[in-house]
Amino acid sequence: MNVPVMYIVGLAAIVFAIGVVGVLIRRNAIVAFMSVELMLNASNLALIAFARSLPDGGGHVIVFFVIAVAAAEVAVGLALIVDIFKLRHSIDVDEMSSLKG
């Protein structure tokens, strides 16, 4: 079964739009963080869709690096969220307007 590339790109656009809405509307840092991950996964989906139509493996290599960056982002981001929660007992984005110690 061969799914057309435009269907996959359309799905990636929908997932990316859901991620953008999640970042813009939600005030919870974890939900915003998950929304950024949705946007990264949508870009990976679009890259893989376009890489299927090319004979070389360049798109797959780029997706591998995006996944590595996303994994590093998860590690650093969750560590920051845990540290901020320890200090302020909240992860509301509006309450984190200043970064004073």
C-alpha positions, -999 to +999 in steps of 0.1 A: +000+000+000+015+033-011+002+064+006+006+096-015+031+121-001+006+149+001-016+129+025+014+124+048+024+161+045-012+171+053-012+149+084+022+165+094+007+200+089-023+191+111+000+177+139+022+208+136-008+231+139-020+212+170+015+217+185+014+254+177-020+258+193-008+239+224+022+262+228+002+294+223-029+286+244-017+265+273+000+280+303+013+248+317+050+243+310+047+205+306+019+209+281+038+235+262+068+212+262+048+183+248+034+206+221+070+215+211+076+177+208+045+174+186+059+201+163+093+183+161+075+150+153+054+167+126+086+180+110+101+145+111+070+131+095+072+156+067+109+150+062+103+112+060+075+117+035+097+138+012+127+115+017+106+085+004+104+101-030+142+108-032+167+081-041+194+091-016+191+088+022+197+124+031+163+130+045+166+100+068+199+112+081+184+146+089+155+130+107+180+110+128+197+142+139+163+159+147+154+129+169+188+132+187+182+169+193+147+162+205+161+136+230+186+162+243+158+187+246+137+163+266+165+157+291+174+194+295+138+206+295+125+182+320+155+189+343+146+226+341+110+220+348+117+199+378+142+225+392+117+254+386+090+233+403+112+228+434+118+266+436+083+279+429+060+250+436+043+257+403+050+252+366+026+279+353+043+298+325+028+332+336+044+329+371+079+323+355+082+358+341+114+366+359+145+345+361+159+360+393+175+336+417 
